[in-house]
Amino acid sequence: MSTTNPASFPRRQLIAFVIFAALGVSVVQIVFYQMPNPELDARRYIDYALNIHDHQVFGLSGKSRDSVPQPGNANSPLYPAFLALAMYFDDGLRDSLICTMEQGSNAPAICPRDYSTITWAQLGLVVVAMAVLWTAAFWLFNRISIAWLSCLLTFATTKPMFFANNFLTEILIVVFFPVLLLSVIGASRSGAKRWWLGAGVTIGLLTLTRPEYLYLAYSITSIGIVVALLTKNLRFGTSALLLISSFSVVIAPWSIRNHQQFSSFAVTGGYGDIIIAYRSAYNRMTFQEWAAAFVFWLPGHGEALAKQWLPASSYTRLGTDPKSYIYVEGKEIFDNGLATVGGTRADLMSYLIKTEILAHPLKHVATSIPLAWRGVLAGKYLAVVGLPCFVVLMIFAVRERNTAILFISIPAIIMVGLYAAVSMSIPRYNVYLIYYYALASAWLLVTLSSKNDPGCLLR
């Protein structure tokens, strides 16, 4: 594939796309969407945001909103800070959210729903994400048709609009991940230092959104250093150091704050042990359950298909009801581990990793396979088409030695593996995969519809 010349970049087409995207997002929002009442995780982020706005403290109050909360670090700060910024410009948003937090299940009938500021701010992020994806797709394939189709397929998943209409961190993942893809494409094409710095900054912002992206920075840096040592090419090592340096600058203020408050530079703390306990519970799956998981965890209709085709004993504990692995065995693992370490939660996570994961490595790897399957099915119907298209794209990329495509696949491979290894690996965590599936599907559709050799777009 030829490198796109900056002078030939179709700026007018990009401007036209941005206008089209803004109008399309606006129309779809007005006709089909309304911000729902916040629940579960959304209430947690709102709680943080209200305390940032009202008390300049990152912490949780729950229903007790009169006093200043204790500082916390159980979650990354960026999305609550984004919410707090929206409240700064709109007192009505703050009043609506305070009422929602106080009234709970009664909120829909009692509280005002003045969410327009945050809704349209998040819709603006969707337009930005689509514009960056359009640019990344054009740089990657040098085809305007692929750029347009990639964005249309991404939008058709409804994920960008869904997260724009919820108080969830994923809206920031939706906008930051295409920026990361663009940075990696620029770095692989030009080798310019600014792209590696940009990649580090972006992963830093992702980490301040969700803490698990910390391991993406560590993994990419480690890969770069190892490749530099094996090939004796210092460029890879230099690039890795540039990435980790800019990443460190971004997360440093938050890490320093955590050290001052909690004597730890860790990005977050307080619930990793629970996640490990829930994940470890799946290591107790029988082979019958292991096989059933590939059907039960299919998006949309998986549970119905399992009930139709499989015995109940093979899938009953794979769900999220009170008798499932996460709530029965997961709680048992957590409680027994906590008792063993004398009630010291600071020691619990390392104990669980040692006894539940490292002590049973083969079983843990085996159960990670269906969990990875569960995770890669983000985007529902696009995943059905996009996953095989992505496999085809990777085969062509390896054959043609297309480093740009191979490089952008690294973050996805790392994160899918990480989520499967240490979490329940629900598709929502891997929402960024919609970009990979859209790019691959658009590439293959345009390639097959063209008269040229299918490999031409990769040269």
N, C-alpha and C positions, 0 to 999 in steps of 0.2 A: 504494500500500500504506500502510495506516495505521501510525503509530508505536505500538509496544507501550507501554502505560502500565506503569511499574514496579510499581504497586499491583496490577495484574492478572496479573503474571508468575506462572505456575503452579508455585510452589515445591514443592508436594506431588507433582506429576507428575515434576518433576526429581529429587526424592528417590527416588521409586519407580523412575525410570529408572536412577539410580546403583546402587541395590540390585540391580536386574535385571542391569545391566552387570557388576557385580562377581561375581555368581553365575555369569553366563554365561561370562565370561572364565575363571573358576576351573574350571568344569566342562570347557570346551573344552581348557584347558591340561592338566588331569589325564588326560583321555581320549586326546587326539590329539598332544600336543607333548612334546618333550624337548630341552633345550639341546644342540646338536651340538658336536662338537669344533671349537675355533676354527681358522680358516684365513685366509690372505692378510691383508686389511685388519684383520680382527679381532685377529690376533696383534700387529699394530703398535700398536693401541690398548691392548691388554693390557700390552705392553712399557712404554708411557708410564705406564700406571696403576700398575704395580709400582714404577717408579722414583719416582713421586710419593709413593706410600705408604712405600717403604723409605728413600728418600734426599731427599725433598722437592725433587726436581729433575725438570723436564719435559724428558726426553731419552730417547734410545733406547740400549739395551744389546745387543740381539740375544741371542746365546747366552752372552755374557760378563756374568754377573749379579753377580760378586763385587765389582767396583769401581764407584765412583760415576760415572755417565755424564756426558758433556758436555751442557750445555743445548742444546736444539733448539727450532726453531720451524717445522718443516715442516708441522705440522698444528695445527688449533685445539684448545684445551685442555679444553673443557667435558666432553665424553664421557669422556676418560680420568680427569678429576677425579671424575666421577660414579662410575666404577668404583672408583677409589681410596677414595672414601667408603664404598662397600659393603664393601671389604676391611677398613676400620677397624672395622666392626661384626662381621666374620666372618673369623676367621683361617683357617678351613677353605677359604673361597673363595680366599684368597691362596695357600695351599699347593697347591690344585688347579691354579691358573693358573701358578704357578712350575713345577710338574711338567710341565704342558702345553707351556710354552715350552722347557723343557730337552729333552723327549723327542721333540718334533716328531711325525712320522708314527707313532711307537710309542706316543704318549700314550693313545689309546683303550683299549689293552690293559693299560697299566701304571698310569695316573694315576687318582686318585679324581675323581669328578664332583660335587663339592660346590658346585653352582651355584645352589642354591635361593634364597639371599639376593638375588642380582642378578636372577634370573628373576622373582621375585615383586615386586621393586622396579620392574622394567620393566613387568610386568603392571599394577601400580598406575598407572603413567604412561598406559597404554592406557585405563584406566577414567577417569582425569582428562581425557584427550583426548576421549573420547566424551561426557563430561558438558559440556565446553566447546562441542563441536560441537552438541550438543542445544540448548544455550542460544543459540548463534549462529543456528541454523536457525529457532528460534522467534522470535527478534528480527527476523530477516530476512523471514519469511513470516507470522508471527502464527498459525501452525497447529501444534498439537501433533502431528498425524498426520505432517506433514512432518519435524518434529524427530525423531520415532521412526524413521521410514523412512530418513532420511538416515544415521542411526547404524547401522542394521541393514545398509544397503547398504555402508557403509564397512567394517564388520566382516566382511561376506561376501567382501570382496576377499582376506582372510587376511593382508594386509600388516601391520596392527597386530600380529597374533599372531606373524608371521614375525620382525619386528624385535624384538619382546619376547623372542624366543628366540635372539637372536644378539648378539654383541659388536660392534655397529655403530652409527655416529653417527645413523642414520636414526630410531632410537627417540626421540631428542630432537626431531628435525624433526616426527615424528608428534604430539608433545604441544605444541610451541611454535606450529605453524602455525595450528591452530584458535584459539589465543589471539590471534594476529595478526588473523585474520578477525573475531573478536569485537571487538577494539579498533577495527578499521576500520569495522565496522558501527556501533558506538557513536559514533565520531567523526562519521560521515556523518549520523547521525540527530540527535544533540544538539549537535554542534560543541563540546562541552566540552573544555577543554584536557587534562584528565586522560587522555582516550582517545588523543590524539596522543602524549602522554608514554608511555602504555602501549605504543603501537605501536612507538615508538623503543626502549624497553626490550626488547621482544620481538625486534625485528630484531637488536638487540645480542646477545641470547642465541643467536639463530640464527647470527650471525656467529662467535661463540665456539664454535659447534658445527661449522659448515662456513664457510670464509672467503669463499666467493662471495656470501654474503648481504650483505657489505659494499657491493656494487654495487647491491643493492636499496635500501639506505638512501640512497645517493647519487642514484639514479634518482628515487625518490619525492620527495626534497628538491628536486631540479632541476625536476621537473614542477610542484611546488607554487609555486616561485619564478617560473617562466615563466608559469604561469596567473595568478599575482598581478599580474605586470607587464602581461600582455595585457588582463586584465579590470579592472585597477586596483582589485582587491579585496584588501585587505591581509590578510584572514582566511586566504587560502590560503598566503600567505608566512609568516604567523605560525605556522600549523599546521606547515608544513615545518620551520621553525626549532625548534619545540618537539620535533618528532620527531628531528631530527639532534642536538639538544642531549642528550636523554635517551639516545639511541644512543651518543653519544660518551662519556658518563659510564660506561656499562656496559663498553665495550671499552677505556677509558683505562688501567686498571691493567695489562692484558695488553700493550697497545701500549708503555707506559712500560717494562715489563720487557724487551720485545724491543729497545727502543732502548738500554737499558743493556747488554744482552748482545750485540747484533748491529749497533748503530748505525743502526737503522731502526725506524720506528714501524709498519711493515707488520704486519698480523695474522699472516701466515705468509710463509715464504720457503723456496726450495730445490727446488721441483718444478714451479712454474708453467711453466717453459720446456719441460719434458717434455710437459705437457698440450697446450701450444700446438703443439709439434712433431707430436704424434699427431693433433690436430685438423687441422692444415695438410695432412697427408697426404691427407685426403679431397678436398682441392681438385684432386687429380690424377685424380679419377674421370672416366671417359668418360661420354658421354650414355647409353649402354646401361646402365652400372652405376648411373648416377643414377636412371634409371627403375626398374631392378630393386630398388633399395634400398627402394622403397615396399612391395614384396612381402616381400623378405628380412627386413626389420626389423619385420614384423608380430609381435605377441606370441604366444608359444606355438607356432604352426604355420607361421610365416613361412618359416623355412629349408626345411621340408619342401615347402611350396608352391612355393618358388623352384626346388627341385630337380626338381619335377614339371612345372612349366610353362616354365621359362626355361633358356637355354643356360648351362652352367657358367661360361663366360667372363664372364657378366654379374654374377655374385655371389660368385665365389670369394674375391676380395680384400676383401669387405665384412665378413667374420667376424672371429674373434679367434685364428685359427690362425697358425702361424709364417710363412705366406706372405701374410698379410693386409696391408692398408695400414698399420695402426698399427705393425706389427713390422718391415716392410721399408722402406717410404717414410718412415714416422715416424722410425725410427732413422737413416735416411740424412739426413733434414732436420736432425735434432738433431746428428749428428756433423759434418756439413758446416758448420752454423752455429757450432758450438763451435770448430771449426778457424779459421773466419773471424775470430772475435773473440779469437783468441789464447788459447783455453782459459779465458777469464774468464767464469764462469757468471753473474756479476752483470750482464753486458752482453748475455747471450744472449737473454733473453725479449724485450727491446725490439728487438733485431735481427730476431728471427723475426717479430714483429708487423709490423715495417716491410717486410720482404722477402717474407713469405709471405701476409700478409693485406692490408695497405694497398696493396701493389703490385698486387694482383689483386682489387679490391673486388667486381666483378661476379661473378667465379667463386666467391668466398667466400660471397657472399649466396646464390648459386644452390645451392651444396652445403649451405648451412645449412637449406634447405627440407626435404629428406628427413631431415636430422638432427633438425629440430624435430618432424617426423612421428614419428620414432623415440622422441623424448622424451615426447610427449604421450600415448603409449599405456601409461602407467603404470596399474596396476590390472587389466591384462589384460582380462577379459571385461566388467568394469564400464566400461572405456574405450570398448568397442565401442558400448555403449548411452549412456554418459554424455557422450561427446564431442559427438554430435549434439544431445543434450538441452541441453548447455551452450550450444551455438550458438543453439538456440531461445530459451533463457532470456535470452541477451544481446540478441537481437532484440527481445523483449518489453521488456527493461529500457531499451533505447534509445528504443523507441516511447513508453513510459510515463515516460521521464526519471527512472528509479529510480536515484538516485545511490548508494545503498547497494550494490546489485548491481554497478553499474559500478565503484565504488571497490574492491570486494574482488577484482575481476578483474585489477586492475593488477599486483599482485605476481606472479600466475601468468603473465601475458603477459611481464613483464620477465624472469622467471627462465627460462621456456621459450626465449625469444630469446637470453638470455645463454648458457645451456648449449649451444644449437645453434651459437653463434658461436665459443665458445672451448673446447669440450670434445667428447668423443665422444657426449655427450647420451644416455647410457643411461637407460632408464626409471626405474631406482632413484633417480637424482638428483631426479626429479620426482615422488617418492612423494606429496607434498602434493596432487597433482591428484586423488587419490581423494576428497578432501573436496569439490572443485568438482563432480566427476561425480556424487557421491552427492546433493549438494544439488539439482543440476539435475534428476537423474532422479526424485528424490522429489517435487520441485515439479511436474514434468510429469505424473507418474503420478496424484498427488492431484488436480491440476487437471482432467485428462481424465476422471477418475472422478466428479468433482463435477458438479452440474447447473448451476453458475454459468458465466458467461462466463469463458473461460480467462485473460483478462487481469485478472480481478478480484483475483487474489492479488498482483498487482504494483501495485495502486493504494493 
